[in-house]
Amino acid sequence: MAKFIYIAKKGPGEEVKGFIEAENKNAALHRLTTMGYFPVSIEQENIEESASIVSTIPGFKRVNIHDLSVFTRQLSDLLEAGLPLVKSLSVLEKQTGNRYLRSVIADLRGFVQDGNTLSSSLKRHPKVFSELYVSMVRSGEVGGSLENVLFGIAEFQESQEELTAKVKSAMVYPGLMATVGFTTIFILITFVIPRIVAMFKDLNQSLPLPTVILLNISDLIKHFWFILFGGLLLIYLGFKRLNSTHDGKMLIDRFKLGTPLWGQLVLKTEIARFTRTLAMLLANGVPILEALSVVINIMESEILKEDIRIAQKEVREGNALAAGLGKGVYFPVFVNNMISVGEEGGAVEKALFKVASSYEREVDRSVKTMTSLLEPLMILTLGLIIGFIVIAMLLPIFEISFIAQ
């Protein structure tokens, strides 16, 4: 049930304020009148504000893309089965395990029950439903095919989730290897090596150069760790500060795109996201200028956003989309040619879908290639570092053994 904030008159000079729970605004008004109150104003509680407080409670979580895609697919199935929208939302409200999403669905149900459209209800929750989501739902309402649009949104969310999962899963093993390796190196340098070297110092034995270098590194970390930690913290805060400005984001994106292997992966991922999102919007009747505005908001790369803004300006002036993208810097010729062919044949969305599928396959191949190169590189790097540590620890022992003989 939704919660409403009310101000009402109880008598000629007595005013009362409070909360009341009801199915919708009309039901809340009815309850107040039956209580003997004369309502002055009644407003539904802002679910985003209340959720921001409740979400700090342990166990209360935000809505991730998986929860949202499940909700979208189930809502599509219920509508396709013939259930009214309000009834479908009521069913999903009871079935949803995510408490935050459940409260959002309850708010959607109450707002729709008061006679509002689903798209206008979704706009009340920008932290959960993106502009892309709202635009797609609005187009489905206008075209009378809401269940089909929701099904398409669910498919799109699942494909994006799968694409993101591939990149993340590819980095799990190298990340774990790096964490374990550098933790081992840190323990050896800060705890093990000083104790072993102390034995050699007691024997007044001169230490080999590799051992001296290793000992100096160990002393540096042991006695000046706070300076190293502070330096890393300053670098992190500087990066966050840089990433909070437009020029800073542009600089970071140029660095990303200029990085071997990683830059190509980022570019292909962004192009796949751009083409598939734009194709979905156009296929569901969203005007191209509005579709481009939506796509700009969901893109992560500021540099590619600038290229899309150039294309949007060209389209607004009556030029073709492919020509507009061609005036940018980072969109490949292949993408522009495919879009140009689609525009000439009157099927831009089909061309965009083909480009998206092609680049998603490229992302998959790039992830596998990068992983296959990164793993041996990590093993080699860690092996060289640990090998140096082992040699630096064993050299004094060999020298003592040689002198003893």
Buried (B, 14 or more C-beta within 10 A) or exposed (E): BBBBBBBBEEEEEEEBEEEBEBBBBEBBBEBBEEEEBEBEEBEBBEBBEEBEEEBEEEEBBEBEEEBBBBBBBBBBBBBBEEBEBBEBBBBBBEEBEBBBBBBBBBBBBBBBBBEBBBBBBBBBBEEBBBBBBBBBBBBBBBEEBBBBBBBBBBBBBBBBBEBEEBBEEBBEEBEEBBEEBEEBBEEBBBEBBEEBBEEBEEEEEEBBEBBEEBBEBBBEEEEEEEEEEEEEEEEEEEEEEEEEEEEBBBBBBBEBBEEEEBBBBBBBBBBBBBBBBBBBBBBBBBEBEBBBBBBBEBBEBBBBBBBBBBBBBBBEEEEBBBBBBBBBEBBBEEBBBBBBBBBEEEBBBBBBBBBBBBBBEBBBEBBEBBBEEBBEEBEEEBEEBBEBBEBBBBBBEEBBEEEEE
